[in-house]
């Protein structure tokens, strides 16, 4: 084993406030600060072998032993090493994250700067880190300077669907040097904003959807550079175009979004503050002096699509020179009832473009592009033709037998994912939608005035802009392709909330989200996204404690809803409210989120136990959704799964109680768990066959036995018998699974961790139905919703937990302590795999780990950032492991 790299003084870098670099609009009164560490580069040397880990002085030096944070509002103070807003003093701690600001109350709507220095294990102190900034949010309505909600007068007074309005305000700024300029703005349902003809920010489909009766999000932009370019006694214009989004979607659908209690036409709230170096502040706010008119987007629906008529385009309408004297003034709009909150998750953005790989003409005049990849976003089309020509652009995940795009569905009235572009007749024109996104691989063009070329269209990738934090590589092509497909599936369903499908529903199904929460947290930087969504849960919870199965909701899915096809409670879905915070605690060390969800989670548990616990089991719910051969609930019924997940909820709540200092509650949780476990055993165990079953008579069901084993509900004395029967059933099915979304999550790790890694790998990579490899054989580039080839959705993520198994069992990496302060690597390599490696960008820095076969043994490589230790289990030829302790640095161990 090579010795860990020698290190001296540590360098703190990548300073973050509330998980973000230099955020705007921070509402937390005590924001949490974090940083990463790297050692000063030095000459290193070492030899590799199978000896013990080198942990001495070098590893000790690569450990932070203390830190000091200083916060100021003036850079000169930081340059002098002063923290007049807060000086933590020297704090003896190795903590590099979740450091709560503990100074005086932060001034509202104010820019702050902070930096940190650290002491290493040798007692040496670093230089101060490059300063980071954060800007606090305004204090209530008074911080908005009299801004009011406004809208196009005609649109606000109609019962129909008026075109998307264009709004603008011309203003003049006085002479002077601008210190900074910030725009706070909310356009409901979606808004795009411009200053002096330039687009503000990169956000699209903004703000993220919420229950607008409870929460309305606004975004904050730093527009200093744009204002400075012409701030001296010159004219300016602030402009916005508004879409409907979830706030006012007009398309009838089974989830009632078209009749949501908050439903209304688009409206705008804006506040631009320009601060001069002499202290003057000039404000431009949304008020009745703005002007508005119909725009070229004649209709827009998140589900149906958009109609853009280029003949109505107002050339140059966002610029200063445009004459808006004939535009009517705006009208005051009724404010939404929700609390105005700063949007602190990453925005939705255009991430990239994909060129098509094929263009076909399945019918005369009908053209179908193939992007070669399932994505979420929209198509950008270039086309030339006579004025008034209407081109239809239809997006879909698959094709009908005749080669045209398939958009059949039963949830939304009319066609979905279909845009119309009416040409202005002005040469080659470009069209792309602004207020809807689609899930698709294929794009069908109808009504083209000529014959399109392959290069006339691009697929535009659009999703919440979470950073990638993982790379995984093996020598098995199916594993690699499934990892990539899983990442696409997760990203294709991040649009302000974690959705189930970007095509048919676009809803925040809670079960889908928690089943792949670990996958998302390994692969992407998710804490800000999940924090926002967990607030959506608070907004959705009824006083009784009940949660709906989709979050947010317009009222759909509560138990009293007589029109909904699915209603709560669904413990196996509702458990997301504790599963996701627990994932955040494990991956990020986030205790605050546990404290915040604890009491609402207790209310839900009381609601469930008081209303739905019958003879100590729960029969309400959906169970092991979509097992092979079934188009929904499993034939054995939901009870065995919903009861098991009620146990899981209780278990997690007990663990959370210990973390947040509510140990007094744990006795009650233990007693309730014992009741549930006894009820589970009475209701679902058959002693004669030694198997678990559902409440409805069926043959053997794999998932019922998987959850019993995985959730600790099988007494030790019968564990081997139950496991052996499961293995026998898998073999009886020619080594295929027979599990839905719940059973599959736990099947593969259950087999691997019981010495059956080869069987787990065979099941996971099966190229015949049902199996993940079968999807790859069908050409999948994302994940399917159903096991069968004709799956409704080909852009679904809830079977993506296979990627968690890749990382945690094939490579073998897990956080051994919350926040990756300690790592465990315990690979369980199957015979068919020759190497596997993962790189994870954790909140403590980059952790890389991998193994490969070397003759009859294994070579394991682990790279750990400063302050992180690892327990490394090196596989041995006899199926065992050698255990080594590793400190910061690079280590190679062999068996």
C-alpha positions, 0 to 999 in steps of 0.5 A: 500500500502506498503511503498517504501523500505528505501534506503541510498546511491546508488550504480552504476553498469553495466556500458555500453559504446554505450549500450555494456559492455566493447566493442571493436572497438568503432567508435563513437567519443563521445561514450555514457555512461550509468549505472544502480543503486541499493540501498545499502541493508537495513532492510525494513518493511512495510504494505500493503493496499489501501492507498496512495503511500509512497514517502517521504525521502526513495523514494527521497534518491533512486534518483540520483541527480548528477553524475561524470564520469572520463575516463583514459587509466591507471587504476592507475588514476581511482584508484586515482579518476583522469580522465586525459582523461575526468573528467565531474566534478559533473553534477547536473542530474538524467540522468543515460544513453545517457551521451555523452563523452565530453573530448579530442579527443579519441586516436584511437585503444586505451583501455580506462577505465571509472567509475562513482559515483553518489549523491543521494537525501540525498546528499550522494555520492557513491563509484566509480563504478567498472571500465568499459572499451572500446577500440576505433577503428583504424583511417582509413587504416593506423591503419591496418598496411599494411594488405591487402585483400587476398584469395585462388589464384585458387578460386579467378580466377574461374567462378565456386564455389570453395570449402571454402578455408582454410588460415593460417599464421605461425609466431613467437613472440619475448620474452616478457610480453604481455600487450594485443593482439587484432585481427581485422578481416573480412572474406567475406562473413563469416569467422571462425578464430583460433589461435594456434588451438583454436577457436577465439570468439563465433561468427558464420555467421560473419560478419553481412550482409550489402550492401558491396559496401557501408559498410564492417564490421569487428570484433574485438577480445581480444586474450590476454589470447591465446597469453600469453599462449605461447608468449615467443619466440615461434611459433604461427599460425593464421588461417581462413576458409571462406564461401560465405554468402551474399557476394558471394551466388551462388544460383539463387534466385528472389532477385538477390543476386547471381548477386549482384554488389559486388559479389565475392569469399571469401576473408580475411582481418586480423590484429593481434596486440600484445602489450608488457608491454615495449611498443613494438607492433608486428603485424601479418597481412593478406599479400601474405605470407599466405598460402591457400588450399581447405577445406572440405566444397565443396560448401556452400550457405545461401539458398541451404545449404552445402556439407561437404566432411570429406575425404578432412578434414585437421587434425590439420590444425589450429595448430602450428605443422601442415606442410603447406609447400605444400600449395600454397601462397595466392593471393591479392584479390580485396578490396570490395568497401564499407567502413570498419566499426567496427561491433558494434552489438551483433554477431550471436552465437550458443545459445543452443541445443534442443534434438529431441522429436521423430524419425520416418521412413516414408519410408524405409531408410528415417528418420525424427527427430522432434525437437518439436520446430520451431527454426533457426540454423542447425542440428548436426548429429553423424553418422558412416559408410564407407568412401564415404557414402553421407548422406543428411540432410534436414531441414523444418518447416513442413511435407508432407502428406507422413511424409517427410520434406516439402521444396517446394518453388518458390523463389530459384532454386533447393532445399533449406535448404539441407546439404550433408555430405560425410563420411571419414570412421573414426568411429563416425563422427560429422557434422554440417554446418558452413556457412548457417542457416535454419528454421526448426522443422523437420530434414530428414536424407537420405542415412544413412548407418545404423539406426540412434538413437534419441540421434544422432542429436541435433537442434542447435539454432543460432541467434544474441545474444541479451540479453533477457529483459522480462518475462511475466506470466498470468493464461491463457495458450494461452497468455503464449504460444503466448508470448513464441511463439512470442519470438521464432519468433523474435529470429528466425529472427535475423541474423545480420538483422531482417528477415521475415523468416529463411527459404524461404527469409532471407531478411530484409523486412522493414514492418515486422521489424517495426510491431514488433519493440516494441515487440522486444524492450520489450523482448530483448536488441535491440539498437545495432542491430537496430543502425546497421540496420538503417545504412543499410538503409542509404546505401540502400537509393537512391539519390532520397530519395527512400528506397527499401522494403528489406534492405539490397538489391542487387538492388531488389525492387526499383520502376524502377526494372522491374523484381521484383515482389514487388517494392517501394515505400511502405509507410506502409513498408518504415515507418520503418525508422522513426518507429524504431528510435521512438521506440528506443527513447521511450525505450532507450531515444536515441536522437542521432538516431533521429538526424541521421535519420532525414534528410534522412527521410525528403528526402524520404518524399519529394520523396514520396510526389513529385512522388506518392501523387495523389489527396492527397492520395497514392495508391502505396504499399501492404496495409494490407498484408495477411488478412484471405482468401487472399495470399497477398494484401487485396481485397480493395487495398493498398490505405487506408493503404498506405495513413494512413501510410503516415500520420503516417510518417508525424506525427512521423517526426513532433514529431522527429523534436521537439525532435531534435530542428527542430521545424521550420519544424513542420508547414509544417508537420502539413499542409501536414497532414491536406492535407492527412487527407482530401484526406483520408476522400474524398477517403475512407469514405462512409457517407451513411454507416458510414464506411471506405473502399479501392479504390476497391469495396468490402464488409465491411473491418475491417482493413480499419476502424481500421486504420482510428480510430487508426491513428486519421483520424476519426473526433470525431463526427463520431468516435462512429459510426465507432467503433460500426460498427467495433464491429458489424462486429466482432460479425457477424463473431462470434467474429473473426478478419478479419485483416491482419498484419496492422489491427491486430496490432491496432485492439486489443488495439483499442478495449481494450482502448475503454472499450471492453477488453473482446471482444479484449481478445476473438478475440485474443485467438480464438481457431478457424480460424482465430485467434492466439489461432487457431495457438496454437491449430495447435501446433504452437511453433513460429508464422505463416505467414498466418492465415490458418493452411497450412501457408507457413511459421511457423517461422514468426514474423510480427503478433507478435504485439499481445505481445505488446498488452499483455504488454501494455494493459493486464498488462498495462505497457508503458514508460511514458517518453523516456527511462523509466525514468517514467512508466505508468501502466494502466491494462485493464483486461478482465474478463477471465484473473485472473492475469498478470505480466511482468518483464522488464529490462529497461535502467534504471533497472528492472521494474516489474508490475502485478495485480491479482483479489482479490475478487471483486477488484484488487491487483496491485504490482509495483517494480521500480528501483532507479530514476524511478517513475510511474503513476499507475492506479489500476482497480476498480470493476466498470471498472474504475481506481484509480490513484496513484503516486509511487516512487522507491521501491516496492508498493502494491495497492488494490481496 
